[in-house]
Amino acid sequence: MQRRLPFALSALAAGLLSAGQAFATQLTMYYPVSVGGALTDVIDNLVSEFEQAHPEIDVEAIYAGNYDDTRVRAMSALEAGDAPQLSVLFSIDLYELIEQNAIVAFDDVVQTDEERAWLDSFYPGLMENGQLDGKTYGIPFQRSTIVLYWNKDAFEAAGLDPETPPENWQEMAEMAAAIREASGDEQWGVMVPSTGYAYWMFQAFAFQNGHRLMSEDGTEVYFDDPAAVEALEYWVSLAEEHDAMPSGVIEWGTLRQNFLEQSTAMMWHTTGNLTAVRSDADFDFGVAMLPMNTQRGSPTGGGNFYLFEGSSEEEQRAAMTFIRWMTAPERAADWSIETGYMGVSPAAYDTDALRDYVDTFPPAAVARDQLEHGTAELSTYQGGRVRRALDNAVQAALTGQMTPLDALSQAQREAEGVLRRYAR
């Protein structure tokens, strides 16, 4: 016979359960999505799994749009006195976040040697945009490099070796032109996006030409250097001289679909699209490091975890517990497999899951291997304004409104005006 608790005791038990839930540390996190696939579902599932393992912490994960949208949302909440305890924001937002006293260094939150060792467990190339003056402010999460996707069927149809992507700029132009001609002008040879993150693509071209666009302290840029001008001239030539790429701007947001629909045989895009491309492509494709000119290279990209000012010590510790859980090797491996983003630590690639995945699908290792040839993404004080000047210059050159030299010279003048007060 089942015995019933007296009503008063049942009410007390329910009250204690409710109180226990109320005593959980409450965290709010904003995060962006800038690639294809159901990433919000992946985040929701991870948060749910974390909360089951840590019932003392409750995480409200709020999808806030793209990277710029998410920064605006988080900063607006901060200014309104309702700051999140943590967020995933652009790795390149570091200078602006520090200038606005928005974030705290992880060094000021860690307490043990084991926690300090954790700060050193990530790929150094992914930490460049997250550290300043010897302190760590950003922990890598959804991190990427730009990679080359190519359609092997299109290569074969054009008489090219389907297993051999272009090694350098000249080969990419020639292969792309050959594909365009072989298709009877029905398919483009290559597309490089010039909306959304035009500066990122341009930085890759410039770095492949041996040029860094900014100083390490975020106070200077070098947009009009001859090597940078030559890089933009090459990008423009893909359309104007080689008829291998559409003239004008190419949309970031629709380029993945262009590739899947075989409107282009090659595309430059983030490795964060890798899993979505693999899932949806009905043709054989490959992924390679970007072609070189004087050297190989791609800037890193993507988002870092940040801890926000205004949180209590208890909230900061809880937020760090969540971030450590999310970036643990097993989760980093699962995240990489689910999305295409890189596993952010060498330990992630030592897990059975990611090791086996790379063995069966080698393109999953391309972005990681390209880190050897990587550089920090363009990041400066007043970064939004500086990047906007460069984006406008790239688009002006690609649309024929200005020569690459004139466009980059104008961007340099605008950036110098913005950065003048930060000169050291």
N, C-alpha and C positions, 0 to 999 in steps of 0.2 A: 504494500500500500504506500503510495507516494505521500509524503508529509509536506504540508504547505507552511511556508513561513508566515507568521503573523503579518498583517498589513503594515504595521509600523516598521518591522524589520525589513520588509521588502522595499519600503520607501527609503529607508536608511541606506540599503545596499545600492539602490539606484542613484541616490544622491552622492554616495562615495565614488561610484563609477564616473558620474558626471564631473565631480570635482577633480578626479584624476585626469580626465581629459582636459579640463580647464587649466591644470597645472603644467601641462606640456608647454615647452618653450615654443612660441609661435614665430615662424620665420616667413618672410615674403621675399620672393625672388622673381625678377623680370628676366626674360630671356628672348632672343631673336631666332628667326629662321629665315635664311636667305637662299636656300637650295630646295630642290624637289624632294618629294617623299613625305611620309607621314611622321615627321620628326616630333610634332607635338604629342602624338601617341607614345612615342618612345620615351620622351621626357616624363609624361604622366605615369607610365609603367615603372620607370626607375624611381620616381618619387614615392610611389605606392610601396614598392619593394623596400625602400629605405625606411619608411615609416613603420613597416611591419617589424623591421629589425631594430628600430629605435623609437619605440612608442612614446618616449619622453620628448620627442621633437616633432613638431607639425610644420610641414613646408607647404606654403601656397605658391605654386609655380605658375606665373602669369605670362602667357605668350603675348608679346608686345609689338610684333611686326618685324621689320628688318632691323639692322644694327642701328641706323640713325633713329628710327622710331623708338627703339628700346632705350637708347641713351636719353632722349627727350623725356620719355615716360619716367624713367628713374630719377632724373634730375628735377623734374617737376614735382615728384613726390617728396624729394629731399627739401626743396624750397618751401613746400607746403607743410613741412614738419611731420611728414608721414613717410620717412625714408625707408626703403627696403633694407633688410639686414645684409643681403647679398644680391648680386645680379651677374648675369653673363653679358658682357659688353665687348665691343671691339677691343682687341689687344692694343690697337693704336690710339685708344682714347686716354691713355695713361697720363699724358701731360695735362690735358684739360681737366681730368678728374682730380689730379693733385692740386692744380692751380685753384680749383674751386673748393678745396678742402672737403672733397666728397668721400674719400676712401682712406682706409688705414692700411698700414703695411702688415703683412702676415708675420713679419719678424717681431712685431709688438704684441702678437697674440699667442704664438707658439710658446710652450713652457718647458718642454723636455728636449733632450738631445735627439730622441727618436723623431720628434716632430720637426726639429731643425734639419735632420737628415732627409725627411720627406721633401722639404723645400728644394733639396739638391737632387731629387730623383728623376727630374724631367729632362727631356732633350734640351741641351743648352741653346740650340737654335730657336726653340720655342719660348725661351725665357727672355730673349733680347728685348721684346716689346713690353715685358712685364716688370722690368727692374730699373731702378733709378737710384743713383747715389748709394749703391751698396745695399739697397733694401728691395724686397720682393713685394710688389703690389698686385700682380696678376698671376693666377695659376692657370696653365693651359687646359682647355676643355675641348671645344669644337674647333680644332686647328687644322690648317690645310696648307698646301702649296698649289700653284697653278700647274696643271698637267695637260698634255696633249692627248686627246682622244682621236682615234682614227678608225675609219670604216674599212675593214680588210676587203670586203666584197668590192667596194668602189676602187680600191687600189688595184685589185686583180683585173677588174674590167678595163682599167686604163693601161694595162700592161706593166704595172708596177709590182714589185715584190710585196705581197700582202703582209709579210712578217717583218718588214723593214720600214720603220717610220723615218721621217727626215731627221738627220743629225745636226743640220745647221740651217741658217737662214736661206742660203742659196738653194739647198735641196728642198726646203719647204715651198719656196716660191715656184720652183720648177715642177715639183710633184703636183702642187695645187693647180698650176696652169694646165698640166697634162690631163688631170682629172676633169677639169672644166671643158677642155677641148674634146676629150673622149666621150663625154656625156652629151655632146651636141648642145652645150650651154644649158643643160637641164639641171645640173648639179654644180654647186660651188666647190672649189677645192678646199678652202679654209675659211673659217669665221673666227674673229677675235672680238669679244664684246666690248663696246665702248660707251655703254650707259651703266649706271649703277656704280661700277668700280673701275672706270676707265684708267684712273691714276695707277691702279694695281697692275693692270696689263702693261701699261707704259713702263712702269718701274721694272717689270721683267725684261722688256726689250732693252731698256737702258743698262740694266745690270749685265745682261748677256753681251753688251757692248763695252763692258769693263767699267761702268760708271755707277757710282752711288749718288742718289738724289738728295740726301740730307746729311747733316752733321749728326754725330752721336748724341749730342746734348739737346737736339730738337730746336735749335735756335737759327739754323741756316738751311737753305735749300740751294740746289745747283741745277735748275731746270734748263738753263740755256747754254750749258756746256756743249762744245762741239760733238761729244760722244752722244749726248742726249738728243741733240738735233738730228744726228745721223740715224739714231734709233727710230725716231718718229718718221723720218723720211722713208725708212724701210717699210714701216707699217702702212703708210700711205701708198707706197708703190705696189703693195699686194693687189690693190684695186686698180690704181691708175695706170700702172705699167704692165702688170702681169695678168690682169683680168682674172685673177684667181679668187677674189673676195668681193662681195658687194661693196659699192661705194657708199659713202655716208655712214651713219651710225648703225650699230648692230646691238640689239637689245639683249641685256644680260638675262632678263627673266624668261625669255622665250628661246634662247639659244639651245638649251638642252633639247627642247622639242624639235627645233630645226634639225638637230643632229639625228634624233630618233626617226624623224620623217625622211631622212636622207637628203635634205636640202643642201647639206654640206657634208663633205667627206672627212673633214678634220675640224676640230674646234679646240680652242683654249678655254679651259674652265677649271673651277675648283674641284679638287678631289672629293669634296663634300657631296658631289653629285654622283659619285661612282656607283653606289648601290642602286640608286634610282635608274641609272643608265643600264646597269646589268639586268635589272628586273624587267625593263621595258623594251630593250633593243631586240628586234627580230632579225638581226644580222650579226655577223662575227665582227667584233671590234677589239682594238687594242688600246693600251694606255702607255704612254712613254713620258720621259722627262722632256721638258721643253727644248727645242733646238737651240744650238749655241751660235754665237758669232765669234767673239774673241774668247769667250768662256761660257760654260753652262751656268744656269742660274734661274731661280725664281724667288720672289719675296715670299715669306710665310704670310699666312692670313688667318682670319677667323677670330674666335672669341675666347676671352679669359673669364674666370671667376674673380670677382672683386668683393671685398668686405667694405660696407659703408659706415661712415661716421654716424654717431648718434645712437649706436646700439650699446646695450649693456654688455658687461663682460660675459655674462651668462649667454646672451644672444650671440656674441662673437664666437664663443667656444662652440656653441651648437652649430653655427654656420660653418665653422671650420670642420667640425665632425662630418657634416653633410658633404662638404667639398672633398674631404679626404676619401669618403666613401665613393663619391661619384668618379674620382680620378684614380681609384685603386686599380691595379693591373687588370683584374678580372672584368671590372666595369668598363675600363678604357678599351679593352679588347672587344667586349660586346658592342660598345658604342661604335667602334670602328667598323665592325662587321655590319651593323644595322644601317650605317649612314654612308660610309666611305671616308669620313674624316680620319685623321691619323690617330693611332694609339699614341698617347702623349709621353710615354716613357719607354725606355728599352725593356723594362719588365713586362709591359703589356704585350710586346712581341715575343716574349718568352713563355707566355701562357699557352697551354695546349690548344685552346680555342683559336687564337689568332695565328699561331704557328701552322695549325692544320689548314686554316682558311687561306693563308698566303701560299701554302703548298698547292692547294687546288685552284687558287685564283691569283696568280702572281701580280696582276695589276694592283692588288691591295697593298703592295709594298713599294710602289713607285714613288709616292709622295714622301714616304719615310726616307727612301734612298736619296731622294733629291735634296734632303736637308743638308747633305754634305756640300751642296752647291748653293745653299740658300743665303738669304740676307733678310734683315729685319724689314718689315713692312714700313712704308712711308709714315712717319709719325713725328709731329712737331707740336709746339704750342700753337693754339688757335688752329688746330688741325683741320677742322671742318672747312674753314675759310681757305686755308692753303690748298687742301685737296680740291676744293671747288674751282679754284683758279687753274689748277692743272687739268682737271676734267674738261673745263671749258676750252682750254688750249688744244687738247687732244681732239675734241669734237670739231673745233674750228678747222683744224688741219685736215681731218678725215672728210669733212664736207666741202673742202675747197674754199672756205671763206678766208683763210689765211695760210701763208706758207708755214711749214713747221718752225722755221727760225723765228718768224714774226710772232707766231702764236706762243712759243715757249719764252720768248723775250718778254712778252706782255705778262705771262704768268709769273715770270721771275720778278718783274717790277711789283706786281700785286702782292706776291708773297713777301718780298722784302719790306714793303710798307706795313704789312701785318706783323712781321717778326721784329721790326726795328727795336721795339722797346725791350726785347728779350736778349739783345746782343750782349755778349760777355767780353 
